[in-house]
Amino acid sequence: MLAVFVRPRSEAAPIAVLPTDLRTETGEPQIARREQGPYFPLSVALTRDPRLADDLARALEVPCVVRYARLRRWLWLALIPLVILMELERELVTANVAGVLRRLLADVFFFGFVTVDLARPLPRASRVVVIVLVAIALRYADMSARACGDHPALLPLGALSLAGAIAAFFVAPSRQSLRRQLMDRLAPNAPRPVLARPSSASLGGALLVATGLPLALSGARAAHLGPVGQAAVLVVWAIAAPFVFDRAMGRTQPALAVDRAWSLLAAIASGLVATIGLAHAWHYGTGAFGHAWQCLDPAGYENGWAKRWFDAQALDAPRDLAGAPARWLYVAMTVLVVPLAEERVFRDVLQRVLVARLGVRRGVAGAAAMFGLAHLGVYGAATFDAVLLGAGFGVAYEGGGLAASVLAHALWNLYWLA
């Protein structure tokens, strides 16, 4: 039976109570797992300690927990298409087919991540699971379109994955909805904290810091600086501009999770899986559209805008490592320098301000859009890929701060170079 220590007022001695007793509080109680603390207001404790939120939700049987318990056993079926894909890719790797090993590694990572999340009584990353299942569904759609519908078993497998994604989206609780329902049950009369919104000056300053990074890099390229010079420009801007911004506008440090190590690893995994899943979903979704058009109207596809757009995307995609001059410099910039600089600017400054002003979803989306625009000179027609990558890195930042987003970004770049 779950019990927590409660300190209703700062001067009161802590007492151990059952979760249901918290509902009698007129204000927001301070709680802890141990009598010696540390004590935090209920809303803060639920954010800092995800395991506490899970334990309280199960003890109280909040509605989202009951619904998810009924659904979870069926969600395992949505992994069947992924398992079949991994077996097909394993056979292709055994046959030494080029380019398949990276897909197999990504699918194994998907399988491990979704399995761990489904094994929990309550999910920790339900929206990331949805992204993975949608990506697998679109993979099957692309395979079916490539075959012009000659393999009828592909579409039912894709439909099974898509059905799992839809069910998880509507039934599996997000961390925000879980905390909201717990607050309604445990402290219904507690005033909700009103966070100060960043000023217009803060928003303008964050946008200036974000737009200044690609402009500084463009200036370095126009000055014909080499990789070392460009790396120096990135590092100087990523250090100086955010420092000036924080000193001028002030900064409130985000609260850290109690279980910092595990929270950081979970945030990195969630961000990396979200990044790979979004990239795959976009790639296979657009591929399915193009291949279906090619099957239905070959002449129209060859002469239409879609083929020109796909060709431009292929040309604008980042070049392979084998063709890069000074490979070790290229790897160092791509895996070390670029993630540190871009995440400090786009997530630790811009996203932080946008989330405080607009909320998590719109803040992450806004920072991702700016991240994509900053790569317009690099990706060209493939710029939307960068927007999706920025969203994945934003997921990591919201879960584990700057360290998580930097490491997720670096691992993605390493995965892409492999």
C-alpha positions as CSV (number, residue, x, y, z in Angstrom):
1,M,0.0,0.0,0.0
2,L,1.4,3.4,-1.0
3,A,1.9,6.1,1.6
4,V,3.7,9.4,1.3
5,F,4.9,12.0,3.8
6,V,2.9,15.2,3.8
7,R,3.7,18.6,5.1
8,P,0.5,20.7,4.8
9,R,2.2,23.9,5.9
10,S,5.9,24.7,6.1
11,E,5.9,24.8,9.9
12,A,3.9,21.6,10.4
13,A,5.5,18.3,11.3
14,P,5.4,15.8,8.4
15,I,2.9,12.9,8.7
16,A,2.6,9.7,6.7
17,V,-0.8,9.4,4.9
18,L,-2.4,7.4,2.2
19,P,-2.8,9.2,-1.2
20,T,-6.6,9.5,-0.7
21,D,-6.1,11.6,2.5
22,L,-4.4,14.3,0.4
23,R,-7.8,15.2,-1.1
24,T,-8.9,16.8,2.1
25,E,-6.2,19.5,1.8
26,T,-7.6,23.0,1.0
27,G,-4.3,24.0,-0.5
28,E,-1.4,22.3,-2.3
29,P,0.4,20.1,0.1
30,Q,4.1,19.5,0.2
31,I,5.0,15.8,-0.2
32,A,8.0,13.4,-0.1
33,R,8.6,9.7,-0.2
34,R,10.7,9.9,3.0
35,E,10.1,11.7,6.3
36,Q,13.4,13.6,6.0
37,G,12.4,14.9,2.6
38,P,13.2,16.7,0.3
39,Y,9.6,18.1,0.2
40,F,8.1,19.7,-2.8
41,P,4.7,21.1,-3.6
42,L,2.5,18.3,-5.1
43,S,2.6,19.8,-8.7
44,V,6.4,20.0,-8.6
45,A,6.9,16.6,-7.1
46,L,4.8,15.0,-9.8
47,T,7.0,16.6,-12.4
48,R,10.3,15.9,-10.7
49,D,9.6,12.2,-9.9
50,P,7.7,10.4,-12.7
51,R,7.7,7.2,-10.6
52,L,5.8,8.9,-7.8
53,A,3.2,10.1,-10.3
54,D,2.9,6.5,-11.6
55,D,2.5,5.1,-8.1
56,L,-0.1,7.6,-7.1
57,A,-2.0,7.1,-10.3
58,R,-2.2,3.4,-9.8
59,A,-3.1,3.7,-6.1
60,L,-6.0,6.1,-6.9
61,E,-7.0,4.3,-10.1
62,V,-7.5,7.6,-12.0
63,P,-9.6,7.2,-15.2
64,C,-6.7,7.3,-17.6
65,V,-5.0,4.4,-15.8
66,V,-8.1,2.3,-16.0
67,R,-8.5,2.9,-19.7
68,Y,-4.9,2.2,-20.5
69,A,-4.9,-1.0,-18.5
70,R,-7.6,-2.3,-20.8
71,L,-5.8,-1.2,-23.9
72,R,-2.2,-2.2,-23.1
73,R,-2.6,-5.9,-23.9
74,W,-3.9,-5.2,-27.4
75,L,-1.1,-2.7,-28.1
76,W,1.4,-5.5,-28.2
77,L,-0.3,-6.7,-31.4
78,A,0.9,-3.4,-33.1
79,L,4.5,-4.7,-32.7
80,I,3.9,-7.6,-35.1
81,P,4.5,-5.6,-38.2
82,L,7.8,-4.3,-36.7
83,V,9.0,-7.8,-35.9
84,I,8.2,-8.9,-39.4
85,L,10.2,-5.9,-40.8
86,M,13.2,-6.8,-38.6
87,E,13.2,-10.4,-39.8
88,L,13.1,-9.2,-43.4
89,E,15.9,-6.8,-42.8
90,R,17.9,-9.5,-41.0
91,E,17.7,-11.7,-44.1
92,L,18.7,-8.8,-46.4
93,V,21.7,-8.0,-44.1
94,T,22.7,-11.7,-44.3
95,A,22.6,-11.4,-48.1
96,N,24.9,-8.3,-47.9
97,V,22.3,-5.9,-49.3
98,A,23.7,-2.4,-49.0
99,G,22.0,0.2,-46.8
100,V,19.8,-2.3,-44.9
101,L,21.9,-2.5,-41.7
102,R,21.1,1.0,-40.6
103,R,17.4,0.4,-41.1
104,L,17.7,-2.8,-39.0
105,L,19.5,-1.0,-36.2
106,A,16.8,1.7,-36.2
107,D,14.0,-0.9,-36.1
108,V,15.7,-2.8,-33.3
109,F,15.9,0.4,-31.3
110,F,12.2,1.1,-32.1
111,F,11.3,-2.4,-30.8
112,G,13.3,-2.0,-27.6
113,F,11.9,1.4,-26.8
114,V,8.3,0.5,-27.5
115,T,8.6,-2.8,-25.6
116,V,10.0,-1.1,-22.5
117,D,7.2,1.5,-22.6
118,L,4.5,-1.1,-23.0
119,A,5.9,-3.2,-20.2
120,R,5.3,-0.3,-17.8
121,P,1.8,-0.2,-16.1
122,L,1.8,3.4,-17.2
123,P,3.6,4.8,-20.3
124,R,6.4,7.3,-20.0
125,A,6.5,8.3,-23.7
126,S,3.2,7.5,-25.2
127,R,3.5,10.1,-27.9
128,V,6.9,8.8,-29.0
129,V,5.3,5.3,-29.3
130,V,2.7,6.8,-31.5
131,I,5.4,8.3,-33.8
132,V,7.1,4.9,-34.1
133,L,3.9,3.1,-35.0
134,V,3.0,5.7,-37.6
135,A,6.4,5.5,-39.1
136,I,6.1,1.7,-39.4
137,A,2.6,2.0,-40.9
138,L,4.0,4.4,-43.5
139,R,6.9,2.1,-44.2
140,Y,4.4,-0.6,-45.2
141,A,2.5,1.9,-47.3
142,D,5.7,2.8,-49.1
143,M,6.6,-0.9,-49.7
144,S,3.1,-1.5,-51.1
145,A,3.3,1.5,-53.3
146,R,6.7,0.4,-54.6
147,A,5.2,-3.0,-55.6
148,C,2.2,-1.2,-57.1
149,G,-0.1,-3.3,-54.8
150,D,1.3,-6.7,-55.9
151,H,1.8,-7.8,-52.3
152,P,-1.7,-7.5,-50.7
153,A,-0.4,-8.6,-47.3
154,L,1.6,-5.4,-46.8
155,L,-1.4,-3.1,-46.4
156,P,-3.1,-5.1,-43.6
157,L,0.2,-5.1,-41.7
158,G,0.5,-1.4,-42.1
159,A,-3.1,-1.0,-41.0
160,L,-2.4,-2.9,-37.8
161,S,0.4,-0.6,-36.9
162,L,-1.7,2.4,-37.7
163,A,-4.6,1.1,-35.6
164,G,-2.2,0.8,-32.7
165,A,-0.9,4.3,-33.2
166,I,-4.5,5.7,-33.2
167,A,-5.5,3.7,-30.1
168,A,-2.3,4.8,-28.2
169,F,-2.9,8.4,-29.2
170,F,-6.4,8.6,-27.8
171,V,-6.1,6.2,-24.8
172,A,-2.5,6.1,-23.6
173,P,-2.1,9.1,-21.2
174,S,0.6,11.6,-21.7
175,R,2.7,12.8,-18.7
176,Q,0.9,16.1,-18.8
177,S,-2.6,14.6,-18.7
178,L,-1.6,12.2,-16.0
179,R,-0.3,15.0,-13.7
180,R,-3.4,17.1,-14.5
181,Q,-5.7,14.3,-13.4
182,L,-3.7,13.6,-10.3
183,M,-3.9,17.2,-9.3
184,D,-7.6,17.2,-9.8
185,R,-8.0,14.1,-7.5
186,L,-5.4,15.0,-4.8
187,A,-5.7,18.7,-4.5
188,P,-8.8,19.9,-6.3
189,N,-8.9,23.2,-4.4
190,A,-5.2,24.1,-4.7
191,P,-4.6,27.2,-6.8
192,R,-2.8,26.4,-10.0
193,P,0.6,28.2,-10.3
194,V,0.6,31.1,-12.7
195,L,3.9,31.3,-14.5
196,A,5.2,34.6,-15.6
197,R,5.3,34.8,-19.4
198,P,8.5,36.0,-21.0
199,S,8.3,39.6,-22.2
200,S,8.2,40.6,-25.8
201,A,11.8,41.7,-25.3
202,S,12.8,38.2,-24.2
203,L,11.1,36.7,-27.2
204,G,12.7,39.2,-29.6
205,G,16.1,38.5,-28.0
206,A,15.7,34.7,-28.3
207,L,14.8,35.1,-32.0
208,L,17.8,37.3,-32.5
209,V,20.1,34.7,-30.9
210,A,18.6,32.0,-33.1
211,T,18.7,33.8,-36.4
212,G,22.2,35.1,-35.7
213,L,23.7,31.6,-35.7
214,P,23.1,30.7,-39.3
215,L,23.9,34.3,-40.3
216,A,27.3,34.0,-38.6
217,L,28.0,30.7,-40.2
218,S,27.0,32.1,-43.6
219,G,29.4,34.9,-43.0
220,A,32.2,32.4,-42.2
221,R,31.5,30.6,-45.4
222,A,31.5,33.8,-47.4
223,A,34.8,34.6,-45.9
224,H,36.1,31.2,-47.2
225,L,36.9,30.0,-43.7
226,G,37.7,26.3,-43.5
227,P,36.1,23.7,-41.2
228,V,38.1,24.9,-38.2
229,G,37.2,28.5,-38.8
230,Q,33.5,27.7,-39.2
231,A,33.6,25.6,-36.0
232,A,35.2,28.5,-34.1
233,V,32.4,30.8,-35.3
234,L,29.7,28.4,-34.2
235,V,31.3,28.0,-30.8
236,V,31.9,31.7,-30.2
237,W,28.3,32.5,-31.1
238,A,26.8,29.7,-29.1
239,I,28.8,30.8,-26.0
240,A,28.6,34.6,-26.3
241,A,25.1,35.2,-27.6
242,P,23.2,33.0,-25.1
243,F,25.4,34.4,-22.2
244,V,24.5,38.0,-23.1
245,F,20.8,37.0,-23.5
246,D,20.7,35.3,-20.1
247,R,22.4,38.2,-18.4
248,A,20.2,40.8,-20.1
249,M,16.8,39.0,-19.6
250,G,17.4,36.9,-16.6
251,R,16.9,33.2,-16.5
252,T,15.0,30.8,-14.3
253,Q,16.7,27.4,-14.2
254,P,14.3,24.5,-14.9
255,A,13.7,22.0,-12.1
256,L,15.8,18.8,-12.3
257,A,14.3,15.4,-11.9
258,V,15.0,13.6,-8.6
259,D,16.3,10.5,-10.4
260,R,18.6,12.5,-12.7
261,A,20.7,9.8,-14.3
262,W,17.7,7.6,-15.3
263,S,15.7,10.7,-16.4
264,L,18.5,11.9,-18.6
265,L,18.9,8.5,-20.2
266,A,15.1,8.2,-20.8
267,A,15.0,11.7,-22.3
268,I,17.9,10.9,-24.7
269,A,16.2,7.7,-25.8
270,S,12.9,9.4,-26.2
271,G,14.4,12.3,-28.2
272,L,16.5,10.0,-30.4
273,V,13.5,7.6,-31.1
274,A,11.3,10.6,-31.9
275,T,13.9,12.0,-34.2
276,I,14.4,8.8,-36.1
277,G,10.7,8.0,-36.1
278,L,9.7,11.5,-37.5
279,A,12.5,11.3,-40.2
280,H,11.3,7.8,-41.2
281,A,7.7,8.8,-41.2
282,W,8.4,11.8,-43.5
283,H,10.6,9.8,-45.8
284,Y,8.3,6.8,-46.2
285,G,5.1,8.8,-46.3
286,T,6.3,11.0,-49.1
287,G,7.9,7.9,-50.8
288,A,4.5,6.1,-50.7
289,F,2.8,9.1,-52.3
290,G,5.4,9.4,-55.1
291,H,5.5,5.6,-55.8
292,A,1.7,5.4,-55.8
293,W,1.5,8.3,-58.3
294,Q,4.2,6.6,-60.4
295,C,2.2,3.3,-60.5
296,L,-1.1,5.0,-61.3
297,D,0.2,7.6,-63.8
298,P,3.8,6.9,-64.9
299,A,3.8,9.6,-67.6
300,G,2.2,12.2,-65.4
301,Y,4.7,11.5,-62.6
302,E,7.7,11.8,-64.9
303,N,6.5,15.1,-66.2
304,G,5.0,16.5,-63.0
305,W,6.2,18.5,-60.0
306,A,6.5,15.5,-57.7
307,K,9.5,13.9,-59.5
308,R,11.3,17.2,-59.7
309,W,10.7,17.8,-55.9
310,F,11.9,14.3,-55.0
311,D,15.0,14.7,-57.2
312,A,15.7,18.1,-55.5
313,Q,15.3,16.5,-52.1
314,A,17.8,13.8,-52.9
315,L,20.3,16.3,-54.2
316,D,19.9,18.6,-51.2
317,A,20.2,15.9,-48.5
318,P,23.4,15.9,-46.5
319,R,26.3,14.3,-48.3
320,D,27.7,11.0,-47.4
321,L,30.8,10.9,-45.1
322,A,32.9,9.0,-47.7
323,G,32.8,12.0,-50.0
324,A,33.7,14.6,-47.4
325,P,37.1,16.2,-47.4
326,A,39.1,16.0,-44.1
327,R,36.8,13.3,-42.7
328,W,37.9,13.6,-39.1
329,L,37.1,17.3,-39.1
330,Y,33.8,16.7,-40.7
331,V,32.9,14.1,-38.1
332,A,34.1,16.3,-35.2
333,M,32.0,19.2,-36.5
334,T,28.9,17.1,-37.2
335,V,29.0,15.0,-34.0
336,L,30.6,17.4,-31.4
337,V,30.6,21.1,-32.4
338,V,27.3,21.4,-34.3
339,P,25.0,19.7,-31.7
340,L,26.5,21.7,-28.8
341,A,26.2,25.0,-30.7
342,E,22.7,24.5,-32.2
343,E,21.1,23.0,-29.1
344,R,22.4,25.8,-26.8
345,V,20.9,28.3,-29.2
346,F,17.7,26.7,-30.5
347,R,16.6,24.7,-27.5
348,D,18.2,26.2,-24.4
349,V,17.4,29.8,-25.5
350,L,14.6,29.8,-28.2
351,Q,12.6,26.8,-27.2
352,R,12.8,27.6,-23.5
353,V,11.3,31.1,-24.1
354,L,8.7,29.8,-26.6
355,V,7.5,27.1,-24.2
356,A,7.2,29.5,-21.4
357,R,5.2,31.8,-23.6
358,L,3.2,29.4,-25.8
359,G,3.1,26.1,-24.0
360,V,5.1,22.9,-24.6
361,R,3.6,21.8,-27.9
362,R,3.6,25.1,-29.7
363,G,6.9,26.1,-28.2
364,V,8.6,22.9,-29.4
365,A,7.0,23.3,-32.8
366,G,8.1,27.0,-33.1
367,A,11.7,26.2,-32.2
368,A,11.7,23.3,-34.6
369,A,10.4,25.6,-37.4
370,M,13.2,28.1,-36.7
371,F,15.7,25.2,-36.7
372,G,14.5,24.1,-40.1
373,L,14.7,27.6,-41.5
374,A,18.2,28.0,-40.2
375,H,19.2,25.0,-42.3
376,L,17.6,26.3,-45.5
377,G,21.0,27.0,-47.0
378,V,22.2,23.5,-46.1
379,Y,19.1,21.3,-47.0
380,G,17.3,23.3,-49.6
381,A,14.3,21.3,-50.7
382,A,14.9,18.9,-47.8
383,T,14.5,21.7,-45.2
384,F,11.3,20.1,-43.7
385,D,13.5,17.2,-42.7
386,A,15.4,19.6,-40.4
387,V,12.1,20.8,-38.9
388,L,11.2,17.3,-37.9
389,L,14.7,16.7,-36.5
390,G,14.3,19.9,-34.4
391,A,11.0,18.5,-33.0
392,G,12.7,15.3,-32.0
393,F,15.6,17.2,-30.3
394,G,12.9,19.4,-28.6
395,V,11.4,16.2,-27.1
396,A,14.7,15.3,-25.6
397,Y,15.2,18.9,-24.2
398,E,11.8,18.9,-22.5
399,G,12.6,15.6,-20.8
400,G,16.2,16.1,-19.8
401,G,17.4,19.6,-20.6
402,L,20.3,20.7,-22.6
403,A,22.5,17.6,-22.0
404,A,19.7,15.3,-23.3
405,S,19.1,17.3,-26.5
406,V,22.8,17.7,-27.2
407,L,23.4,13.9,-26.9
408,A,20.3,13.1,-28.9
409,H,21.4,15.4,-31.6
410,A,25.0,14.0,-31.6
411,L,23.7,10.4,-31.7
412,W,21.4,11.2,-34.6
413,N,24.2,12.8,-36.6
414,L,26.4,9.8,-35.8
415,Y,23.6,7.5,-36.9
416,W,23.2,9.4,-40.2
417,L,26.9,9.2,-40.9
418,A,27.1,5.5,-40.2
